[in-house]
């Protein structure tokens, strides 16, 4: 975090990233002193409602964040910034997106948690768009011109007022991560899932909440002790996820909870033990088995530079047996979810927990959505997620040592990866085919 005093004194000369949170209600002109270096500008959590007409003076500006400001219109001046590729205006009050506000080179647009009822057709002219985040608005439809955005890989349209998914969605060649829960057209499926679970209720008073283990967009995860009602003094170590409520970048916590419940039990999922009841502040939660300390995230989330692709540590490597075990587990879990009418929506390495021996768990249902397996669109939705799995295979193989290149199993896995990444979505296999193919590959001699 920087200060206006630092900026005015010249202490920030030459920096490429500036972050100012100072209750600003006007754009500080001193920012222009950084015109020859500034690439990332973060003015979130201020009181701005407009941006100056001469903003393009920041001719190297690639990324701008203005979340949690009282904008009602996406500023038109953004469209004239020559190098701008990423725009983030989350949790403002935006009602309108003028066509002129969209720069030609836009790759990443975040308009989560605003007041949008429509988007301009001109969005389809942003042919470099890879990531579009629109959860928590009032959209009743998407512009058909979005079908021209052939680079679009991630789309978040949860918690809007959509009556259905557009037909062109299934034809996007690179779409891999889709979240649409919390819209009217899938409300009944979500309600059915929430009411059908057979998990037991776990009263709040039986839990002794300990240290915070982690925090995600939708909630906090704590270590906890679960008292045994039949054996006084005995406790089982568990994990407790308390949901925050409200909108996240992926959707609604209640939809995440419904998906986690509907997912049921699988060796590749973190076991659910029960649904929390009786929290003092009426917060919802899930009680889960506590996983071993030996598990780690397979990757880190995408960076500003990678946009939609995960980031792996430079020294991370996986032997071929480990790659096969990870891939087989994730394919089996995805098949299990798809058979239950669940699209994970965020099938990424950063949501995969693994041990050094390849034991694997898929986590995080924050972007999960429901579909009816008997509807025509079901196959197309599954094939979208197959592309995400293809990316995961690509990343695993990229971190597999060269000594395995000549192995038949590696060659077979590369062939499967190419099939999963087919740019014609209808040509991709389904997980009902992928899982047994991986079982066969795993049986090959290594």
KOLBAMAR-982352 format. One record per atom (N, C-alpha, C): x, y negated, z negated. Coordinates in steps of 0.001 Angstrom, whole numbers, plus 500000, padded with zeros to 6 digits. Layout:
// residues N
XYZ...
// end
This chain:
// residues 446
500843501187500000500000500000500000500886498753500000500499497780500797501263496538500869500438495383500303501096494230500134500415493048499612500587491880500575499685490899500440499808489686501248501091488936500910501494488992499661502714488304499260503929488872499992503975490196500105505071490822500847505047490388502312503849490356502875503717489988504279504165488544504508503732487654503631504042486233503796505516485925503534506149486727502706507553486475502381508514487000503435507988487796504376508852488394505384509446489715504965509063490218503788509622491477503288509206492679504130508154492524504937507651493651505737508056493550507205508959492656507511509377492462508906509852493773509526509318494079510707509757495250511457509050496545511123508107496527510172507434497787509829506476498197510946506214499501511034505311500035512063503928500338511507503809500416510172502518500728509558502246499760508416501070499123508449500680498149507438499344498548506835499273498541505507498040498860504803497755497762503789496640497050503980496253495947503096494867496195502515494785496270501205493508496346500497493532495237499458492951494098499812493080492912498958491801492090498917490640492730499108489382491990499106489269491004500245489913491287501357489954490351502485488577490143503093488230488875503374487015488607504146487333487941505488488617487664505705489081487200507013490388487917507342490668487998508609491873488674509085493093487790508811494093488276508056495261487442507741496108487169508992496269485922509399497061485626510602498523486023510477499003486189509248500394486589509053500699487959509655499659488734509910499870490057510512500527489929511887500273488821512555500837488649513905502365488542513885502936488287512740504402488266512658504991489651512900504135490672512860504580492053513083504250492528514498503906491618515381503401491989516712504362492876517495505644492729517295506621493495518073506959494853517471506327495181516322506630496480515697505395497248515252504301496555514910503166497202514253502438498171515183502295499423514720501600500455515483500347500962514775500353500921513437499223501441512655498804500368511654497533499979511726497005498937510846495811499485510070495913499461508757494849499952507879494325498801507030493097498374507347492428497292506612491169497817505919491176499079505546490020499680504877489810499083503495488576499208503010488213498800501646488402497314501410488000496509502383487994495058502237486577494539502449486420493278502815485109492672503049485043492051504437485690492689505387485726492176506756484435492519507496483958491611508310482790491864509144483067491562510612484284491063510901484667490788512287486187490838512390486677490928513615488113490884513901488369489753514885489554489144514849489810487965515696489922488317517178489571487360518017489618487556519468491030487760520003492019487292519239493390487437519724494093488664519133493321489629518653493908490865518138494847491544519143494587491482520456495515492105521411496941491569521356497175490486520614498558490045520411499386491138519747498726492015519018499404493184518441499525494234519553500437493988520468500470494733521727500958496171521577501505496533520404501930497911520165500948498690519294499854498058518918498893498677517997498252499915518626498471501077518003497916502339518489496734502810517645496762502483516338495781503023515397495270501891514521493939501831514348493361500853513431492295501531512568492392501324511254491403501801510291490761500589509630489434500543509666488690499474508989487500500061508233487683501206507623486598501859506908486215501069505656484969501270505224484460500612504015484575499091504082484157498554505207484005497115505408482592496875505940482007495688505743480612495460506149480415495091507625481114495767508531480865495562509960479480496100510319478770495395511175477511495908511705477630496255513190478667495761513827478935496042515240480411496386515393480705497410516174482101497718516451482685496560517259483748495917516768484241494702517419484639494910518879484127494038519740484391494127521179485878493968521482486583493218520648487997492949520902488834494227520929488363495281520280489121496536520273489344497061521681488385496843522546488488497333523917489576496656524723490087495525524237491131494779524954492526495003524374492630495854523364493941496157522781494645497177523675495747496818524278496307497613525374496806498998525002497266499197523750497848500485523375496967501280522418495769500789522115494940501389521079494380502740521520494618503785520683494126505128520984493262505711519870493334505140518673492563505683517547491864504562516799490546504740516576489714503757515885488972504464514765489092503942513538488410504523512402487604503495511627486273503550511760485362502649511044484345503504510289484822504249509314483964505107508510483303504314507389482038504668507086481316504079505949481276502564506000480944502039507160480648500611507304479122500485507400478649499559508174477197499423508383476912499300509881477711499976510667477677499782512113476377500309512720475701499434513439474459499764514132474648499819515646475682499140516129475877499054517579477338499312517949477512500006519078478832500201519673478762499632521091479190498397521297479183497833522647480138498602523567479763498727524801480620499420525765481999498778525828482046497465525711483309496743525822484246497001524640483739497601523566484569497846522386485427499093522510485256499852523601485934501137523747487153501001524647488366501129524089489567501025524930489695502217525869490279501994527019490360503029528047491146504251527593492148504050526738492994505165526307492559505821525015491314505635524591490836506143523309490940507666523229491592508157522147491715509599521909490909510051520695490682509138519743490146509552518445489242508436517946487940508734517774486968507732517338486241508253516106486340507506514998485687507875513743484631506832513415483367507250513458482250506376513093481341507087512093481933507920511265481208508670510246480508507735509262479287508125508849478566507435507778478319505974508114477588505775509210477160504441509617475664504454509903475195503537510711473759503389510962473429503477512452474199504233513185474029504316514637472790505114515021472001504555515915470854505262516475471101505679517917472122505099518530472435505435519931473894505086520201474440505705521236475797505432521691475749504991523149476690504167523590476656503691524974477083504773525970476514504736527153476924505657528212478400505502528543478947504316528284480348504048528603481302504940527818480822505601526752481693506507526007482213507621526913481436507983527903481862509013528848483030508598529716483318507295529768484466506816530539485776506963529775485685507314528506486893507537527688487359508971527924487937509194529063488251510557529492489415511185528734490126510392527900491198510953527075490705511304525667489413511139525418488868511367524082489017512827523674489658513056522512489863514407521995489069514672520719488828513623519940488236513801518614487161512744518412485915513186518168484787512273518026484025512643516760484008511730515796483443512014514482482265511084514210481060511658514208479826510879514158478879511354513058479352512174512141478473512689511090477886511550510272476642511759509797476033510794508896475554509524509538474969509625510730474348508478511378472865508769511612472266508098512585470833508280512855470599508642514316471563509295514906471504509607516331470415510640516617469605510340517626468573511273518075468998512019519334470051511536519972470576512187521166472010511718521368472714512408522236474053512011522653473994511631524125474789510660524550474766510286525965475254511446526840474528511718527912474915512806528814476275512564529452476699511313529483478000511003530075479158511604529282478904512029528032479961512674527255480442513956527920479639514498528803480059515689529557481302515413530398481596514128530643482784513764531421484050513765530565483897513870529266485053513858528354485618515271528266486365515658529272486834517034529420487970517384528464488515516377527762489572516635526788489013516801525369487714516627525195487128516642523857487309518008523208487982518032522053488277519286521355487538519408520029487248518280519382486579518314518081485415517332518096484236517818517700483025516999517689482276517224516386482049516141515646481301516184514393480026515357514551478885516042514598477595515363514772476604515802513700477109516294512567476249516743511483475510515571510856474400515898510171473640514916509386473196513723510220472622513993511381471989512974512201470508513327512355469879512867513413468465513154513642468260513859514990469233514673515357469197515353516646468127516442516670467400516493517781466378517518517949466902518787518576468168518790518985468784519959519596470164519604520110470856520608520600472176520400521188472032520233522697472754519298523293472652519100524745473220520282525528472661520548526695473082521689527514474543521581527942475014520360528180476364520191528697477444520536527683477056520641526400478038520917525358478780522226525626478054523216526108478636524539526334479627524569527485479660523528528297480544523523529462481850522768529217481978522107528068483207521357527794484380522333527685485397522182528512486439523217528595487339523335527384487486522250526581488438522287525473487788522173524101486467522115524046485794521995522754486029523259521929486559523079520714486903524215519862486351524098518448486113522887517981485672522669516604484416521803516629483289522405516274481983521752516376481250521878515046480677520753514564479858520761513352478583519976513610477425520603513357476150519942513645475096520210512572475482520756511430474503521059510383473815519788509898472668519949509238471981518804508661471175517993509647470929518537510846470041517906511821468683518603511787467621517923512222466286518526512143466162519886512826466895520093513929466703521334514688467257522567513961468110522376512965468631523544512248468237523551510771467313522678510398466910522560509000466301523856508474465464524508509276464801525723508806465796526840508542466791526972509417467817528002509224468597527747507939468887526480507651469617526135506436468788526418505186467500526116505249466624526381504111466486527879503863466352528634504940466236530093504807467490530679504165468658530169504578469918530676504026470028530354502539469621529145502152469728528737500753468819529560499853467686529986500399466702530710499592466940532213499574467755532703500529467899534146500680469088534725499919469937533887499362471141534436498728470763535228497477471594536229497175471337537112496042472365536918494932473091535817494969474073535558493929473386535256492601474014535665491537473466535380490220473748533931489832472934533391488961473171532063488409474165532163487254475095531216487208476063531166486116475836529868485353475384529951484113475101528736483337476373527947483033476236526643483021477358525756482736478013526078481389477205526430480406477754526643479059478640527892478984478602528744480008479475529909479995480858529609480575481049528392481061482310528023481700483121527085480818484397527363480716485337526450480078486232525896481176485978524639481572486637524053482735488035523580482362489009523958483201490392523606482947490940522617483950492135522875484427492858521931485275492261521845486676492410520673487260492012520464488650493011521185489557492499522075490414493359522825491331493500522137492677492470521406493071492522520748494363491263519946494616491319519087495624490179518250495989490047518210497492488839518454497984488549518348499395487543517246499649487111517130500900486157516083501247484836516247500501484467517503500226483134517744499667483117517991498171484261518231497552484211518532496137485563518745495496485516519027494189486706519299493386486709520773493004487895521374492983488037522766492572488860522809491293488298523456490278488928523535488968489216524989488608490260525176487816490446526449487137489451526482485984488869527635485752487891527733484674487922529125484061487447529204482836487268530482482173485789530800482100485414531996482545484014532426482529483821533389481363482993532988480402482765533815479211481964535060479571482331536152478957481588537401479101480473537407478056479190537336478493478102537243477500477976538485476636478534539613477085478420540854476324479599541079475386480701540317475641481890540488474809482351539126474310481906538689473156482291537364472646483806537199472585484256536042473048485681535743473031486426536149474287485831536983475112486465537430476353486126536475477495487148536152478309486945535271479456487618535839480695487022535533481835487625535856483123488067534560483783489280534538484294489779533335484970489132533233486348488480532088486626487770531872487891488096530491488431487597530224489618487686528882490204486284528315490321486129527058489992484833526375490048484907525237491051484023525271492057483929524150492992482702523324492648482940522072492284481857521130492004481710520203493202480526520186493796480292519367494975480041517916494571480553517016495417480441515588495134479068515030495475478444515550496511477228514931497028477592513861498032476633513447498858476906512435499866477515513035501120477760512173502082478239512611503388479759512750503377480264513729504110481703513874504327481969513712505825483233513773506197483575513666507614482998514814508426482743515954507758482226517132508457480714517280508360480108516737507301478672516907507148478231516755505709477224517555505319476614517452503999477059518600503100477418518313501849477808519385500933476744520462500765475452520096500822474414521116500661474458522130501799474847521676502997474964522597504128476171523508503957477257522956503414478430523778503120478075524869502121477319524490501109476936525452500082476058526550500668475115526161501523474232527150502147475031528127503004476019527620503734476837528484504582477689529429503753478270528923502678479089529773501817478264530902501219477019530600500860476135531622500308475728532641501373475398532140502556474980533015503650476130533904504131477359533444503975478515534208504456478649535547503748478211535625502517478280536897501801479705537298501469479904538590501315481193539120500890481957539709502072483264539454502103484159540027503112485569539969502547486379540961502872487737540993502324488579539806502782488162539144503845488887537977504329488315536661503849487361536711502907486781535508502309487040535512500809487139534325500225487280534222498775485973534687498134486002535687497268484753536218496702483974535176495903482682535106496167481783534255495382481223535074494228481219534483493038480727535177491854479347534707491430479005533477491760477694532983491365477506531509491680476271531080491538475903529683491755475773528999490400476370527821490272476336527090489006474933526577488714474545526704487455473272526136486992473499525352485701472741524254485547472724523542484280473854522572484062474453522041485147475502521042484956474904519793484313475611519163483368475045517995482654474634516850483567475359516649484668475011515596485624474274516156486838473781517374486724473000518035487780473811518254489057475134518311488930475961518583490106475839520050490484475862520310491789475828521686492261477243522238492332477342523549492230478663524149492276478613525632492544479760526176492886479922527602493120481076528104492266480892529296491716481946529952490951482549531033491829483873530972491984484585531879492880485687532607492127486120533715492707487287534402492159488506533498492306489384533534491335490612532753491426491648533565492202492193532973493254493124533710494098494521533684493500495341534618493938496709534735493426497539533510493766498529533248492936499409532113493171500263532290494421500392533521494900501239533767496061500673533275497370499421532808497390498815532325498621499223530886498908499373530590500189499723529241500622498923528923501881498753527633502180498102527238503426498995527575504614498404528138505628499157528520506815499783527301507486499067526172507465499544524957508133499011523744507394499410522584507845498888521319507337497910520742508362496948519923507929495966519360508870496626518521509961495895518250511030496434517424512118496919516065511619497936515561512267498477514236511967497904513220512950498230511962512754497788510943513698498337511229515092499541511767515151500159512049516451499584513297517099499337514345516294498862515606516885497365515595517157496632514702516521495200514456516764494328515647516365494296516701517165493428517837516868494194519110516523495512519057516577496301520271516333496986520217514979496999521370514327497630521467513017499129521219513089499695520920511938501134520672511829501743521776510966502762522439511497503439523526510791504821523062510331505252523486509157506632523172508735507627523689509770508671522912510003509641523260511045510301524606510795510427524999509537511118526242509221510170527416509018508888527227509311507932528312509076507993529329510204508137530596509845508168531671510824507368532866510330506835533636511263506034534805510922506539535989511733506823537086511062507169538296511796505941538767512572506161539589513582505036540061514385504027540855513559504452541736512647503449542421511809502589541462510993503200540383510491502435539394509734501472538645510641501937538270511837501058537605512814499844538478513115500079539753513330498977540663513663498007540809512493498530540841511276497643540986510122496799539732509924497417538564510073496658537317509955495579537246511032495973537484512273495029537382513394493883538377513247494202539606512848493163540633512701492162540272511617492672539736510511491772539362509414490845538228509827491402537190510451490580536042510835489546536456511879489940537314512828488978537781513839487858538582513182488198539408512216487177540206511529486228539322510736486778538302510066485923537369509320485015536603510269485569536122511388484764535363512348483651536232512919483953537486513219482896538396513694481805538535512631482202538702511389481254538817510280480365537574510186480959536396510277480186535154510190479239535000511376479736535269512569478896535124513759477717536090513726477924537267513203476805538218513094475757537729512109476171536840511210475238536257510239474709534898510689475012534517511930474510533260512456475204532034511921476499532155511587477269531041511041478431530712511961478518529460512340479683528932513043480561528251511993481791528704511837482646528133510800482907526656511048483165526304512302483297524904512685484650524281512433485501524934511640486798524367511273487841525486511208487828526352512216488732527502512262490133527004512612490849526635511580492160526002511680493145526718510763494427526607511080495452527148510206495447526531508822495077525240508726495090524616507398493959525109506507493008525852507072491950526473506277492177527966506092493354528434506473493733529833506276494746529907505140494456530739504151495379531002503049496049532347503315497361532394503177498052533648503465499177533879502462499523535158502311500703535546501547501800535949502518503002536085502000504134536428502851503946537771503551503164538671502945502927539972503573501819539933504618501201538761504813500158538625505829498748538751505304498593539065504019497247539088503433496628537704503600495382537656504060494803536402504561493381536178504059493070534918503797491719534499503426491339533262504231490126533222504740489598532036505417488781531236504418489028529938504340488348529095503352487617527933504022486905527162503202486300525874503574485170525988504594483937525905504088482753525927504941482162524521505129482986523496504941482493522135505030481954521743506384482433522378507449481973522059508802481087523161509384480672524098508551479896525235509052478496524817509477477983525516510486476633525262511012475949526603511252474624526555511259473831527767511495473297527800512923473127529003513430472450529186514716471657530491514669470695530587515542469883531794515655470554532739516636471053533891516199471754534815517104470901535278518274469584535132518162468702535586519238468438534509520293468887533277520050468682532206521012469762532238522095469425531699523277470336531747524415471649531032524148471595529967523349472797529172523114473783529864522169473369530939521524474203531584520511475556532021521075475556532623522250476805533101522842477739531933523140477189530846523674478012529679523998478643529081522748477903529047521641478453528517520394479588529401519887479416530701519991480479531612519572481731531425520428481540531189521719482690531027522619483431529723522376482739528718521845483431527498521429484405527824520303483955528591519320484825528939518189485952529880518608485716530687519627486771531562520142487954530736520633487687529573521223488802528724521661489638528270520462488986527945519345489740527592518140490636528749517718490134529962517823490940531134517490492099531282518474491861530944519732492933530982520722494059530030520370493693528840519875494714527888519427495500528461518247494794529117517330495467529707516174496455530789516615496045531636517549496959532651518089498179531996518738497942530943519481499032530217520142500045529715519117499550529171518020500435528637516983501199529743516263500514530854515992501187531972515342502302532534516217502026532682517500503037533208518416504202532242518577503903530949518525504968529950518649505928530001517469505475530535516336506316530627515145506750532064514862506638532912515877507094534294515767508493534387516381509470534931515677510852534930516165511023535569517539512030535097518253512294535555519613512583537050519681513019537664518583513363539093518591512173539982518937510948539407518820509754540203519108509229540014520530509900539195521334509379538839522655509118540059523521509994541056523447509860542232524319508858543259523804508300543036522643507375544013522070506060544046522844505574545236523201504276545331523895503134544689523117503197544794521794502119544207520984502095542692521124503275542085521200503312540633521368502766540242522730503110540991523739502598540720525086501078540859525127500559541883524466499106542092524430498416540958523678499071540476522625498500539373521860498492538086522685499538537863523463499589536692524335498505536753525405498232537947525909497156538111526893495803537784526275495590538241525038494348537935524326494235536438524073495348535818523683495343534375523449494905533623524695495444533985525851495084533315527104493599533473527404493051534642527106491616534865527340490765533990526427491205533829525193490456533004524238490501531524524605491557531105525312491714529704525700491218529416527115490517530348527703490000530136529065489235528816529138489523528023530163488877526712530280487431526810530754487038527958531263485623528216531545485080528963530336484327528292529469483931528899528199483247530255528338482441530418529360481700531673529521482605532865529810483870532609530156484806533700530442485554534174529195485337533519528062486023533928526836485342535141526213486136536027525610485518537160524898484851536690523620483987537511523074483382537243521769484163537976520692483948537611519447484671538262518369484284539728518215483119540111518709482766541533518702483693542337519608484306541666520597485311542311521448486729542052520925486959540863520398488302540472519963488770541329518794487909541538517811488314542279516608488801543688516946488049544489517732488575545828518075489822545773518959489930544764519820491152544637520622492361544419519724492179543630518690493278543395517761493606544652516958492595545417516626492852546678515925493701547597516795493427547616518084494203548441519011495641547931519139495789546594519177497132546002519282497933546336518013497279546266516863497966546559515613498453548015515563497797548896516305498180550316516316499364550587517228499786549600518028500934549786518903502216549892518084503169550681518546504443550788517798505207549465517824505832549127516704506605547881516581508084548208516347
// end
